[in-house]
Amino acid sequence: MKNDNRIFGLHPVLEAIEAGKTIDKLIVQKGLQGEVATQLIKKARNLGIQIQYVPVQKLNRLTGKNHQGVFAFLSPIDFHRIDDVLPTIYEKGETPFFLILDRLSDVRNFGAIARTAECCGVHAIIVPERGAAAMNEDAVKTSAGALFKIPVCREKSLKEVINFLQLSGVSVVCATEKTENTIYETDLVKPLAIVMGNEGDGVSDEIIKKADVLAKLPLKGEIGSLNVSVACGAFLYEAIRQRDFS
């Protein structure tokens, strides 16, 4: 059974997965057994779909109908792979411009960032499979539809993505306060991926260690930090300034 972006029941969910529908999250009853359930879970795992195991009571709260132990949220957007996106950019003779969001969790921040990224000509937004903001209707609405226009790459490992980008000639610039270098002293003209971090603790240390360059925004007030959406906008528009007006 399907209702807008929700689908439940063993066969409907399995059919959606086999049809290539983008599943944002799959909720499965703890201890669920049976041939179809086993097949469904195996296919979901192979595709990297996030699975959450819950008591039957939670599923009953999601729907009063016969859910058969499974409930899925369909993503309103389709996801891409960075190793498919990058070659097409080089083939067009364009300079790659990516945005990596490390564990960004707020849906509205994500939507606002996607809107700014699309306006700035970012080729794709890259997020991790786990720990990222939900790609739901709220995100699409906050993005003013930008999420239908800019590719979103949901990848298993940001570290592997960074390795791939670096080997492909893309410089990875990490936004962090753990540096004295500002964005105004940083080359943002070359093939580029900007990394922005989680709202609470910023970019993870393991990602910082892999970056080619660390850069920060100068802060003159007493608060000492910016909303990640605002900071991201400043980074992206400095890249535009350097690329278009330097």
Order of alpha helices (4+ residues) and beta strands (2+ residues): beta-beta-alpha-beta-alpha-beta-alpha-beta-beta-alpha-beta-alpha-beta-alpha-beta-alpha-beta-beta-alpha-beta-alpha
